[in-house]
């Protein structure tokens, strides 16, 4: 970011986002911020409108493929017979791969979709 250039952070109505400590941090960082109106998250947040479903489906497929090959094997069980979860490293790799597989057109279209619902005076 260029010097003296401000950024805009768009926040939903999650209570933590509205705490004074959060506002103080945002103000100290010279960050402009706005809240999405209550009930509008599903219309105005691209991740919620389009991207999360696709991403989560890709993650689920990666988990299922791992589970079918490795996850339910005896070598992946604890001494008591419980299945071990995939490692954080492996899950992180899946997340990176899944995000890279999300079509760019889906991301572009989600922002266009949300832009059609954003009132002109939402961000002033």
N, C-alpha and C positions, 0 to 999 in steps of 0.2 A: 504494500500500500504506500502511496506517495505521502511525503511529509505534509502535515496539515490537512490531510484528506480524511473525512469521517466515513464511517461505515454505518449501514443500517442493519439492525438485527430485528427480525420479526419473531415475536414470541407468542405462544398460545397462552391460554388462561391457567396453566398449571400454577398452583399456589406458590411454589418455590420461585417462579419467575417474578412474582409480585412482592417478594419480601424486600424489606428495606436494605438488607445487606447486599442483595443482588443488584438493586437499583444503584446503590453506592458504588459497587464495582464497575457497573456499566458507565456511570457518570465519570468515574476516575479515568477510565479508558477512553473517554471522549467518544463514546459510541452512542449513536442515535438508536433509539429503540421504540417500537410500537407493539401494541398487543392486538392480536386478531380478535375481533369481536366474539363474544360468547356464541356458541352454536355455529360458527362459520368455519371452523377448522377443516371440516370435510369438504368445504368448497374452495378454501383458499390455500391449503398446504399441499404442494405437489406430491410430497411423499405419501400423504394420506389418501389423496385422490387416485393415484395411479401406480406409483413406484413400489410401495411397500409390499403389495400383494405379489407382484412379479418377483421381487427380490426374495421374499420369504418362500415362495414356491421353489425357486432355484436352490435355496439353502436346504429346504426339506428334501429335495431330490439327492443332494450331495450326502446328507445324513443317511438317507435310506440306502444309498449305494454302499456307503461305508458299513452300515449295520449289516447288510446282506453279506458282505465279504468278510468283515472282521468283527463287527460289533457283538455278534452273538456267539462268537467262538469261545471255546473253553479258555483259551489263553487271554481273553479279555474279561475274565470274571475274577472277582475277589475271592479270597479264601472261603467266604461264606456263600459264594455262588451268585452274588449280585453282579450285574453288568457294569463295567466301567464306562464312564462318559468319554467322548473323544477329548483329546488334549486341547488346551486353549490354543496352542500353536496350530493344530489342525483346523479347529473351528475358525480361527482367524484367516487361515488360507482359504477356507471355503467362502468366507465373507468377501474377501478380496476378489476371488474368482466370480462369485455370484454378482457382485457389483459390476465387474468388467463385462459380464454377459448381458446386463440390462441394456436393451437397445437404446441407442442415443435418441431415436425418434420418440420413444416412450417418455423420456425425460423432457424433451422439447415440447411434446404435446401436453404433458402435465402442466407445464408452466403456461402454455397458451390457454388451456382449459381454465386454470385458476385465474388468469388475467381477465377472462370474460366475466367473472363474478365479482371482481374487486371493484368496489365503488371508487369513483374518481377521487373522492376526498378521504379515502381510508387513511392514506399516509400524507400528512401535511408538512 
